[in-house]
């Protein structure tokens, strides 16, 4: 396969596709480098706070019911709040370079059929908004011996569309109309009080209904996935109506589908937002995962890196992988047994190399199952290349437009993550401006180009 990279042909900015949900915290990691240092080394731009805490204090983090445990208390009084665990987490996130993306609401209650606790609509929407005001004041304006973190993104609830029947819904035991009313009250109040922040929602369950019929099984029922889309359009109808007219600085959605489907969903969501006149609304993809069955494998790393690269070329403004916590199931970056990193972690390290260089540049050449993005700053460049074709392929790379290329004075470094390697640096694969190597299947290859020293 032949590809050509022109580092003078800038075609956009590298977006923060390598954000995550949560962070790899366990009690002993607070106050020492631990796994948070790994997050810093990967340059993780965002940590979305939803389903936060797990076994390590899950009843005390982030959620409205955790931070403000007595809804009858006075939201104007700092003693009504319990910020202890969330403060500690926020301090660690900021210390290690991650911007918190704060979900206002509750964590999922998958066992709600036994008993539901915090997933009911608030008894008083305005009071709920005033409680959120207290949280934002604490973290952005220093209220109550707080902080000045200038957290930008505040998301109103998560997946209120999870099930059509409120009795079965693990996120929202109310109607869609009740959620719309909450969003209207809270978004207007918070945007008026804090005009500098970004308010949005609603962490949609996504657009599986647009795909082939297999996804009805993924999401349990075709009527359920149809409801996701119905909810989306009725929400947009509501917030853009003259009667309600709500702010929507960003729209967030989720999907656990494959790369091709997620690319399609991104295009659809952007098209619909624009159709409703929401052209300035950011599109945030803040839950996704290639699936827990692949955890720890080279294929998982390749699919994650491929997703980031593919979505870089869509209207999505930021992505957040679910999840960076240390646990089982969808927590695919860290081994919960020995706290080592899985191969998937290096997909984030690699994408950060592009993000650090800022400018996306034109790449010519490719094939089905190949994902590639290049970035540069004029003096140095990088190429992230992922092979999901199912076979090994020869790769010839021609580089131009970078310092030294016309004199044939470029050298390249290769960092390999595949079945046999974990971000292993190879010897130089060539000099000049033409480079050749073999890329095995399920490989994540990061090439770095710079002037010959």
C-alpha angles and dihedrals in degrees: 000000000000123000131175125205119199108194092189092059102081111188103175147318125294106249128213096267092149101070121126143202114254124334139261096269128155121159097263091055094065109101097013132075096255116136094332086072088058089055090052092049089053091050093232104193101195139026111195111208109220128122083013125178106017110186091347101076100316091159092060107045135095102315118115092239090051098046094039103030099174111054089193092061124102112268090204091066119079091211088068089070132073106204098156102109095032091050091054093048093047091051091054094046093051093042091056096045103260120134111221116235101200121212110203108209134040143316122254116276103206091175094053089126087073093045134330119217118170106008098089122108111267116268089230119023095198093050089049088054090050090053088053087050089058091051093049092046090051095052101033107028104032096247116164096015087310139143145270099226095141091218105194107193123065116173121200107224131320128257101339084167093061095118131009091224112065089210089064099036113111092194109038126023093193140075125276088250090057090054091049089053091050091049092049094051097042099041094049094045096046095043091050091048096042108025091170096064129080116243122194150127170095108171091223120211086236144234107300090138089073091064135071118300094263090082092066086072092046090056094037100244139026091229088056096054090044088055090056090061094040090053090049095055095043089049091053090046089053101046095044095047119111089238096057108018102177128186116251112180091167138010116212128198141171138219137170093191129115128279098267094049093047090052088053093047091051091054092047094049092049092047092051094046089052091047089057091051095257096127094141094049111111118233112226123187100197108165123045139131137169090231136277094256090074096048114141095014134117088238090060091052091048094049092048093049090044090052092052092049094046093047091048085071095051131077091265111123099197140001132208120194118219110256143010095164119115104251146088133291113024096010097104107163105065134042107238092206102057101006092239122140124263120224089259089070090070092059086068093046090052096047090050089061088062093044091052090057091052102201122087113214134199120275122189123200134040145131141220109299093025120110122184138164127178130198136180147165100211095263099056137013143192138204125201110201125183126189115205096151093109094243141067115266135195112237128203116187125195114195126196138159097044127112109283099012097116091055091047089246103135125117127195135211123199127207112194129203113174139115091304103033141050110205090315117174114228128203114271111295095208148328132233115042100300121079133181134193142143118252116203123213118280091021130150108200123184116195121193119196127194141152115288108264 
